[in-house]
Amino acid sequence: MATATGLLFPWSDTYSVKIGVIDMQHKNLANIINELHQAMVGGQGKQQVVKSLSNLIKYTQIHFKTEENFMVSHQYPDYMNHKTEHDRLTKTVREFQDKFQRNEVGLTIDVMEFLKNWLSKQILGSDQRYAPFLNAQGVH
């Protein structure tokens, strides 16, 4: 459900992992989800929704690669589990995109809630688990 700010996913410092580039990417992901939500509720055409969804997928891949590179270079012990989460989400969103483009599913508030919940759970859950490890390694 959209908040009083009108944004589906308003950013707050609660989500910070205290790693500048990752926080910036998380903010950008929140912005893309908010844009996708606005396209949906604003009744924008399918092409705009497809474009926003494609941007979300591309940017998510960039973000996941950044996190994974930090984890590998600093030998984060739970790397494989985190990468598995990334791979699972990427597969889910790609499958949705394919079905959406084939008109098999629509972009609904349930899909938007899934994206919002995924991002908040990812940041507040598994990302908060790697953050102290990387922070202790000097990653800020």
N, C-alpha and C positions, 0 to 999 in steps of 0.2 A: 504494500500500500504506500502511495506517495506521502511524504511528510508535509508539514506545514510550509516548508521551503519550496514545495512543488517538485522536489527531486525524489526519485525513488531511492537513491543511495547517496545521502549527503555525507561528505567526508568529515571525519573528526580526528583529533590527535589520538584517540583511543586506538585507532588502527595503525599508528606508527610502529614500525619495527626498528626505528633508529638507524636505518641505513638509507642515506639520501636517495640514491638512484631507485631503490626498491619502493620507497615511500612515494616518489614521483610517479613511478609506473602504476602503483596501486591507485593513486589519485586519478591518473589517466584512464585506468580501467573503470573506475567509478563514473567518470565523465562519459565514457562511451556507453556504459549501461544506461545512464541517465538520458543520453541522446537517443538511444534505441527506444527507451520507454516513451520519450516525447514523440518520436516518429509514430509509435503505435497509437498512443492516446490522441494524437493530433490528426489521425486519419491520413497520414501521408501515404503516398503510393507505395506499392510493393517494392519498386526499384530502390526507394530510399531506405526501406527496412532492410532489403538485401544488402545494400551498401553498408549500412550501420552494423549489421550482423557480421559481414565480411571483415570490417575494420576491427570488430571485437575479437574475432578469431585470430587475425594476423597479429594484433597487438598482444593478445594473450600468449601466443607462441614466442614473441620477443621477450615478454616478461618471464615466462617459464625458463627460457634459455638463460636469462640473466641470473635468476635464482640458482639454477642448476650449475652454472659456471662458478658461482661463489661457493656452492656446496662442495663441488669437486676440488677446486683449488685449495680449499681449507679443510678438506677431508672430513666433512660433516658426517657423523656416524649413521644417521638415519636417511641418508641421501636416497637410497633405493626406494624406500617407502614413499618419500615425498615425490620422487619422479613418477612412481606408479599412480599417485593421485593426479598429477599433471596429465599423464597419458590418458587416464580414465575420463577426466573432464574434457580434454580435447576431443576424444572420440565421441562423447555424448553431444557436444555442441556441434560437431561436424555432421553427425547423423541428423540432428534437428535441422541444420541448415539445408541439407540435401532434401529432407522431407518438405521443408517450407518451400523450397524452389520448385518442387514437383507438385505443389498445392495439396499435399497430403495432410499437412497440419498448418494451423494459423499461429500467428504471434499473439499469445494471450497473456493476461495478467499472471496466470500460473507460470508461464515460461519466464516472465520478467521476475517474478518472486524467486524462481529457481536460480536465476543468474545473480540476483541480489544476495540471496542466502548463500550461494556458493562463494561469492567474493568475501562476504563478511565472515563466514566460517573458515575459509582458507586463511584470511589474514589473522583473525583472532584465534584460530586453532593451530594448524601446523606451521604457519609462518611465525607465530609467536614462539614456537618451540625451537626453530633454528636461529631466531634473532639473537638470543643471549650468547649462543655458541659463537656466531659470527662476530658479534660485538666484542666478545672477549678475545677474538683473533685480530682485533683492530679494524674491523670492517664497520664503517659508519657512513 
